[in-house]
Each structure stands twice: as structure tokens, then as C-alpha cells.
Amino acid sequence: MRVLLIALQNTVPGPASPEEQARWAELGSPMRTARMEEEHVLALARAMRDGGRLAPMLACRESSYLHARACQLNLPVLTVNGASPGNPFNFWRLWRWQRRHQKLLVQTMGQDAVALGRSVLRMRPAGGTLLAHAFPLRPPQGQCAASRAFRAAHKVLCGSRHVMERLAAAEARQAPDTPVEKKGKSKKNSTGNTGSRPECGEKPRTLPLGHAPLTLLAPGMSLDDFLPAAECEAGRSAVPDSGLSGPDRFVFGLADALTPRSGAQVVMRAMSAIWQRDDLPPWEVRALGGGPRLAEILDEAESLGVASRLSILNEQHLPDVLPRCHAWIAPGSSPEELPENLWAGVAAGLPLLCSQSPLHLERLSLEGGKPHNAALLVEENDPQALAKAMIDLMQKADLRRDLVRGAQTLRPHVGLEAFAARACALYTQWCRELGWLEPDHDDAHRS
């Protein structure tokens, strides 16, 4: 079964530049979102190539960073010139490739690829193409969600319930007025409950898929450079901390501290509530990640008197930094937070302390997990509750061990490979419903 993956991201390697960080808006950066989408589409292509009956073809921009990485991984690539479906070069290359395949699943990644995905759908005969869009981190911006290219999709993969609810609300605004007796049904669909409809897609290219088009698919993060939990614990006890902190200092870590809604100010207020206590071991907080709020965070730390306990490390390779930490904090409240802001602590085998934001609870419940087993939960924007939780983590070794043990049941499900396995399982299910794959064939995915 052929799968055409369309990803038109054009990022640059390395951490975000200061100029890019200065342009970050309230809910993140388009470049950061594009980098995340690149990682996910590469994971999908590798998973299909290495196992199962799904054969990938990656359509990407010629000479882009994604193109170079795909070639390094020896993935099949089809290059295009930009995102315009009216480009004759794009049309010719896509048309020449797609005509060889009787059945085709087209998966776009990110909003730039939406129009090109519909172009492929329209150049093919009716009933032979399944078009799916994917938005793993944030919903499409501007008029994309109201466009015909978006509404042509048979399925839309949403990385969180926030994305699903935003897209459902956009669809409801575009829908014509419905009779009173149908309003309850449309409202049920907008909350993410799987109301069904007989056909999905734009006419005359609908397909008989009996589920709601919006489908929840949790994203993942790269686990390539993270050690297993036991090795991380051994490394923390064997390698002393550098500088003035000393080997006995308890280190808290948090990511994306300089971005809006990161929770860094809540952490500093919690620090100010405990920094004068003499019944605690020496401790500090290491804030990782770039962003536009450096001056604001520094001023807040100095005004609260906790600047000596705060280390701002900017962009760092998380697998290198986390072995020197003893606990991981995820205090943010953004519904479009990167997965590693929460799951990096799980990947590194650290006890996890996080806010009870809807996104955190959703991600900690992945694959039937129980959030209170995997993390020490505190109310959002509550410095006193956060301070008490930080004290408990420093004083109670049994609590730290229980949290690490509870989080390890979640670890196999947070990686990019697990994301790709979930996506491939959905593709297989859809193709079997359409009769494109044999229902009795074992498509167990090889990791």
C-alpha cells in the first residue's frame, strides 16, 4: 500500500537564532513548529520503510534541510518546487508518480502542504485516494482551516484535544445553519467525541469511512540520545556537578523557560518561598531554552532575591543536561507546548513535577496511563503549591523513586517511534475499512 507523505518545511539546522527568538509570538514559533513536523514525518517514513505493508514516498522541497536528512536516511524522495499546486513542475512530477498506483494514501504534515495534498487528490480518479492532514502541535493559522483544501481531507490527525477543538470550532463557523434537532449532534462532534458520518471528504471524492474526520494522535519526541533510566540514575550519582554547585546540590530543570506561558515566573515565586529555609539541601533551578523573555525573567529573579539560585542556560541538548538534574519541572500552561517540555523528564528517568494543565493531563494519560502515578501534580499558576511540591521532592527519596517508577510505564509511548507506530496502525485500520488491505493480514509494526 503506497503512502505519499507531503512535507514542505524549510528549516535551518541548529538552535533558534536570537533574531528568531525575538519574533516568537505568544504560542511559539513557526520555525520550531516546522522542526517538530520534520522530525515526525521522518519518523513516519522510516517506520513504513522498515516494517509493515505501507510503502512511503516523501515529497519535500528540493535542497531543503528535510530533503538532505531524508537522503542521509536513504528514504525515497520526490522533490517539489515550493508549496504552490499551480506550479507546472510540481504538477508534472506528482502526476507522473501517482498514476502508477491504483490506491493511494496521501498524508500532509503542516499547513503549508494542505493545498498540494488536495491537488494530488483532484488529479486522481474518485474512490482511489485517501487524503489526511496532520497538525501535531498547533492548529493551522489564518484562513487555512476554512479553505477548500483543508475541507477536502477525509481525515485530520490532531496532536492534542486543543487542536481538535480549534478545528472543530472553525468547521462549525463554516457550516451553514442546521435545523434545531441536528445541533446536539454537531456539538458532540466538536468536543472530540467520535460521532460518525457515512462519508468523508469533498464531493465527488468522498470515501465510506464511518468515523469523525478529526482524529486524536499524540505526537512524540526523539529518544535517540537518552539513556535508560537505570543508567541515568547511575550517571547522576557517579558524575559530580561542575562549578560552584557541588555534587550534593539538588538541581531542578525546566525547558522553554523564556517563552510565554512557560510557568517560569511561577517557579521563581515558588523559589522565593523556600530559598531561606535551612532544613533543605543546597538547591538550584536550571532554566533551559531560548525565547523573548530573558530580560523579564532576570528582572523578576532579581526582584524576588532568587537570582543566585537560578541558572539560565539558553538552548541546550537535553540528553546532555538532564543527567545532571535530580527532578524535572513542567509548570507551563500553554496548550501548544512542545512534547519534550513534559516528557524529557520521563525520558531521562527523573521524578516529574508538573502543572495540571489540560495538555499535561492528556499527555500523562497516553495509552491508558494514570497522571498521578507518573508525576507530582500541582494546580496551575499556584506558587505555594509548587513550593510545597519542590520541598517534598527534595526531602522524600521514596517519593522520587515512586514517581520515576510510575513514569517508566509511560516511557515506551512518548518516542517518535511510538508516534509512528500509532499512525501506521490508524492507516492500516482505514485501508482495511476501505477494502484496500486484507482484513486478516498481520501488519504488526516492527520497531
ROKOLLUM-985727 format. One line per 8 residues: number of its first residue (from 1); for each residue x negated, y, z of C-alpha. Coordinates in Angstrom, 2 decimals. Layout:
! residues N
NUM> X/Y/Z; ...
//
This chain:
! residues 447
1> 0.00/0.00/0.00; -1.57/3.28/-1.14; -1.63/6.33/1.17; -2.61/9.78/-0.15; -3.95/11.96/2.68; -3.92/15.66/1.76; -6.04/17.91/4.00; -7.18/21.31/2.71
9> -9.07/22.59/5.76; -12.24/24.54/5.02; -14.08/24.97/8.30; -17.73/25.58/9.11; -19.73/23.24/11.37; -20.79/24.14/14.87; -19.11/26.07/17.69; -16.96/29.12/17.11
17> -18.86/32.31/16.41; -18.40/35.36/18.68; -16.51/37.08/15.86; -14.07/34.16/15.61; -13.63/34.04/19.38; -12.81/37.76/19.42; -9.99/37.14/16.92; -8.34/34.36/18.92
25> -4.69/35.12/19.47; -2.61/34.11/22.45; -2.19/30.46/21.48; -5.54/29.61/19.96; -7.46/29.98/16.73; -6.57/28.77/13.23; -10.17/27.61/12.80; -10.03/25.49/15.96
33> -6.74/24.00/14.83; -8.26/23.22/11.42; -11.24/21.49/13.03; -8.91/19.32/15.07; -6.88/18.45/11.97; -10.08/17.46/10.15; -11.01/15.04/12.92; -7.58/13.44/12.82
41> -7.39/12.99/9.06; -10.88/11.44/9.01; -9.84/9.06/11.79; -6.76/8.09/9.76; -8.78/7.44/6.61; -11.36/5.34/8.47; -8.70/3.28/10.23; -6.91/2.50/6.97
49> -10.14/1.65/5.19; -11.32/-0.71/7.92; -8.14/-2.66/8.60; -4.57/-3.48/7.63; -2.92/-3.19/4.24; -2.93/0.62/3.96; -5.48/1.89/1.43; -6.37/5.60/1.82
57> -7.27/8.30/-0.68; -8.32/11.63/0.84; -7.50/14.75/-1.19; -9.57/17.69/0.09; -11.18/20.90/-1.12; -14.25/20.46/-3.27; -17.51/21.34/-1.47; -15.74/21.83/1.86
65> -17.14/20.58/5.17; -14.38/17.95/5.23; -15.45/16.79/1.77; -19.06/16.45/2.91; -18.10/14.47/6.01; -15.83/12.17/4.02; -18.66/11.42/1.61; -21.01/10.69/4.51
73> -18.47/8.20/5.86; -18.12/6.63/2.40; -14.40/7.38/2.23; -12.53/7.53/-1.10; -12.13/11.20/-2.02; -10.10/13.13/-4.58; -11.21/16.77/-4.77; -8.89/19.71/-5.48
81> -9.46/23.42/-6.04; -7.53/25.16/-3.28; -4.00/24.74/-2.00; -2.02/26.04/-4.97; 0.23/23.41/-6.57; 0.25/25.53/-9.74; -3.47/25.07/-10.28; -3.76/23.03/-13.52
89> -6.89/21.26/-12.26; -5.07/20.13/-9.12; -2.03/19.03/-11.10; -4.06/17.05/-13.62; -6.21/15.21/-11.09; -3.32/14.34/-8.80; -1.04/13.31/-11.65; -3.70/11.10/-13.24
97> -4.37/9.34/-9.93; -0.79/8.92/-8.70; 0.59/7.38/-11.91; -1.32/4.16/-11.21; 0.73/3.42/-8.09; 4.33/2.31/-8.11; 4.86/3.09/-4.41; 3.02/5.85/-2.58
105> 2.99/7.34/0.91; 1.84/10.98/0.92; 0.66/12.35/4.27; -0.24/16.04/4.56; -2.24/17.39/7.51; -1.62/21.01/8.50; 0.48/23.71/6.89; -1.91/24.51/4.03
113> -1.28/21.10/2.47; 2.53/21.21/2.62; 3.07/22.72/-0.86; 0.64/20.33/-2.53; 2.39/17.39/-0.89; 5.72/18.43/-2.40; 4.02/18.87/-5.77; 2.95/15.21/-5.71
121> 6.46/14.19/-4.68; 8.03/16.06/-7.61; 5.70/14.59/-10.22; 6.74/11.04/-9.30; 9.92/9.08/-10.06; 12.66/9.09/-7.43; 12.55/6.36/-4.79; 8.84/5.60/-5.07
129> 7.28/8.20/-2.75; 7.49/8.84/0.97; 6.32/12.34/1.95; 5.29/13.07/5.54; 3.85/16.23/7.07; 1.76/16.26/10.27; 1.16/19.03/12.81; -0.89/17.54/15.67
137> -1.42/20.71/17.72; 0.81/23.63/16.77; 3.88/24.14/14.57; 3.44/25.81/11.18; 3.31/29.58/11.28; 5.15/32.18/9.23; 7.66/31.01/6.64; 6.22/27.53/6.19
145> 8.90/25.79/8.29; 11.62/27.46/6.19; 10.09/26.62/2.82; 11.36/24.03/0.37; 8.00/22.29/0.52; 8.43/21.69/4.23; 12.05/20.58/3.98; 11.19/18.13/1.20
153> 9.46/15.82/3.70; 11.06/12.54/4.66; 9.15/12.53/7.96; 7.36/15.16/10.07; 4.83/13.98/12.66; 4.75/16.28/15.70; 1.84/16.24/18.13; 3.99/17.28/21.11
161> 7.56/17.95/22.12; 6.77/21.66/21.89; 6.00/21.27/18.17; 9.11/19.14/17.71; 11.37/21.64/19.45; 9.97/24.59/17.49; 10.51/22.79/14.19; 14.00/21.68/15.20
169> 14.87/25.27/16.10; 13.56/26.51/12.76; 15.61/23.87/10.96; 18.72/24.86/12.90; 18.28/28.50/11.87; 18.08/27.49/8.22; 21.05/25.13/8.32; 24.43/26.51/7.17
177> 27.26/26.90/9.66; 28.59/23.49/10.67; 32.05/22.51/11.93; 32.54/22.56/15.69; 32.66/18.77/16.02; 29.16/18.44/14.50; 27.39/20.95/16.71; 26.75/18.49/19.52
185> 25.05/16.06/17.15; 22.72/18.71/15.70; 21.85/19.91/19.20; 20.93/16.37/20.22; 18.54/16.09/17.30; 16.90/19.41/18.17; 15.84/18.13/21.59; 13.85/15.28/20.14
193> 16.40/12.51/20.79; 16.41/10.24/17.80; 19.72/10.90/16.17; 19.84/9.09/12.84; 20.96/10.04/9.39; 21.29/7.75/6.37; 18.78/9.52/4.11; 15.80/11.85/4.49
201> 14.13/14.24/2.05; 15.28/16.61/-0.68; 17.68/15.57/-3.40; 17.30/13.65/-5.65; 14.24/12.12/-3.92; 15.84/11.03/-0.65; 14.93/7.72/1.00; 17.10/5.48/3.21
209> 15.16/5.94/6.46; 17.64/5.73/9.32; 15.83/7.88/11.88; 15.45/11.58/12.61; 12.77/13.19/10.40; 10.93/14.73/13.39; 8.77/12.02/14.94; 6.56/12.33/18.01
217> 2.94/11.22/17.52; 0.45/12.15/20.24; -2.95/13.39/19.00; -6.31/12.11/20.19; -9.84/13.25/20.96; -13.25/11.95/19.96; -14.69/9.44/22.44; -17.84/8.76/20.41
225> -20.38/10.22/22.86; -18.61/9.46/26.14; -19.98/6.64/28.28; -17.71/4.11/30.02; -16.50/5.18/33.45; -18.89/2.90/35.38; -21.92/4.26/33.53; -20.75/7.85/34.06
233> -20.48/7.26/37.82; -23.94/5.69/37.91; -25.35/8.62/35.94; -23.85/11.20/38.32; -25.44/9.51/41.32; -28.82/8.94/39.64; -29.40/12.28/37.89; -29.80/15.29/40.19
241> -28.32/18.63/39.21; -30.68/21.19/37.76; -31.30/24.69/39.05; -30.29/26.00/42.45; -27.17/23.90/42.85; -28.99/20.84/44.14; -27.95/17.20/43.93; -25.34/17.47/46.73
249> -23.25/20.27/45.27; -19.69/19.30/44.31; -19.07/20.52/40.76; -15.65/21.18/39.25; -15.42/21.53/35.47; -12.76/23.01/33.20; -12.58/23.64/29.45; -11.41/26.59/27.34
257> -11.67/28.87/30.36; -11.92/32.06/28.29; -8.77/31.52/26.23; -5.35/32.95/27.15; -3.15/30.76/29.37; -6.18/28.66/30.31; -5.46/28.93/34.04; -8.94/30.28/34.78
265> -7.56/33.16/36.86; -5.54/30.73/38.95; -8.73/28.75/39.57; -10.60/31.87/40.70; -7.82/32.81/43.12; -7.95/29.28/44.50; -11.73/29.64/44.82; -11.29/32.86/46.80
273> -9.02/31.00/49.23; -11.64/28.37/50.08; -15.07/29.91/49.48; -15.62/30.93/53.12; -14.71/27.58/54.63; -17.62/25.91/56.42; -16.14/22.39/56.56; -16.68/21.76/52.82
281> -19.77/20.62/50.94; -21.51/23.15/48.69; -19.44/23.52/45.53; -19.11/25.46/42.30; -16.88/25.69/39.23; -18.33/25.39/35.73; -16.17/27.00/33.08; -16.76/25.72/29.55
289> -15.63/27.02/26.18; -15.55/30.31/24.34; -12.83/32.86/23.94; -11.94/36.56/24.04; -11.56/36.90/27.83; -15.18/36.88/29.04; -15.20/40.42/30.44; -11.78/39.93/32.05
297> -12.84/36.69/33.77; -16.12/38.18/35.00; -14.35/41.24/36.44; -11.81/39.01/38.18; -14.53/36.80/39.68; -16.47/39.81/40.99; -13.39/41.47/42.45; -12.47/38.25/44.30
305> -16.01/37.69/45.51; -16.45/34.28/43.87; -18.86/35.17/41.07; -21.67/33.26/42.82; -19.57/30.07/42.71; -18.63/30.39/39.03; -20.82/29.34/36.09; -19.61/30.37/32.61
313> -21.31/28.07/30.10; -19.56/29.04/26.83; -19.32/26.32/24.15; -20.93/23.05/25.25; -20.93/19.44/24.11; -18.55/17.94/26.68; -20.18/14.46/26.88; -23.44/16.16/27.90
321> -21.90/18.35/30.60; -19.27/16.14/32.24; -21.68/13.54/33.74; -22.95/16.37/35.99; -19.43/17.18/37.22; -17.56/15.48/40.06; -13.99/16.49/39.18; -12.15/17.88/36.16
329> -9.55/20.65/36.37; -6.88/21.32/33.73; -4.98/24.32/35.15; -3.62/25.71/31.87; -0.03/26.27/30.83; -0.34/26.64/27.05; 1.93/24.30/25.04; -0.72/24.20/22.30
337> -3.70/23.18/24.41; -6.41/21.02/22.86; -6.22/17.36/23.95; -9.74/17.37/25.42; -8.81/20.11/27.91; -6.95/17.39/29.81; -8.30/14.10/28.52; -12.02/14.92/28.74
345> -11.89/14.10/32.44; -10.21/10.79/31.68; -12.81/10.00/29.02; -15.69/10.77/31.40; -14.27/8.83/34.34; -13.74/11.91/36.52; -10.91/12.46/39.01; -8.41/14.72/37.28
353> -6.64/17.72/38.81; -4.08/19.40/36.55; -1.03/21.62/36.49; 2.43/20.15/36.00; 2.95/21.84/32.65; 5.32/20.05/30.26; 2.43/19.30/27.89; 0.27/17.79/30.65
361> 3.11/15.60/31.92; 3.83/14.48/28.37; 0.21/13.55/27.67; -0.24/11.78/31.00; 2.88/9.72/30.21; 1.33/8.39/26.99; 2.13/4.70/26.35; 4.28/4.48/29.48
369> 1.69/5.94/31.85; 2.63/7.49/35.19; 1.28/11.05/35.59; 0.95/10.90/39.39; -1.30/7.83/39.09; -3.69/9.41/36.58; -4.01/12.91/38.04; -3.55/15.03/41.13
377> -0.67/17.28/40.07; -0.07/20.85/41.25; 2.53/23.44/40.34; 1.72/25.81/37.50; 0.23/29.20/38.48; 0.05/28.31/42.20; -3.42/29.20/43.57; -2.65/27.96/47.09
385> -1.57/24.52/45.87; -4.63/24.36/43.63; -6.93/25.33/46.51; -5.47/22.59/48.72; -5.93/20.03/45.93; -9.55/21.10/45.41; -10.21/20.68/49.14; -8.62/17.22/49.10
393> -10.83/16.15/46.20; -13.98/17.34/47.95; -13.14/15.70/51.28; -11.46/12.43/50.27; -13.60/9.91/48.41; -10.76/7.39/48.43; -8.53/9.87/46.59; -11.19/10.41/43.94
401> -11.60/6.66/43.41; -7.84/6.12/43.17; -7.48/8.87/40.57; -10.33/7.51/38.46; -8.87/4.02/38.66; -5.40/5.26/37.70; -6.71/7.29/34.77; -8.61/4.38/33.26
409> -5.35/2.75/32.16; -4.82/5.85/30.02; -8.31/5.97/28.52; -7.74/3.40/25.70; -4.87/5.55/24.37; -6.50/9.01/24.21; -9.09/8.49/21.46; -8.84/9.26/17.76
417> -8.86/5.53/17.03; -5.76/5.09/19.19; -4.08/8.00/17.38; -4.87/6.39/14.02; -3.50/3.05/15.22; -0.24/4.70/16.29; 0.05/6.49/12.94; -0.64/3.32/10.94
425> 1.99/1.48/12.96; 4.53/4.16/12.00; 3.54/3.97/8.32; 3.92/0.19/8.38; 7.33/0.47/10.03; 8.57/2.97/7.44; 7.29/0.95/4.50; 8.93/-2.20/5.83
433> 12.25/-0.37/6.22; 12.00/0.64/2.56; 11.02/-2.86/1.46; 7.56/-1.76/0.32; 5.82/-4.20/2.69; 6.83/-7.73/3.61; 8.62/-7.72/6.99; 6.83/-10.85/8.18
441> 3.30/-9.68/7.32; 0.96/-9.20/10.29; -0.51/-5.73/9.94; -2.24/-5.78/13.30; -4.76/-2.96/13.13; -8.41/-3.83/13.62; -10.21/-1.28/15.75
//
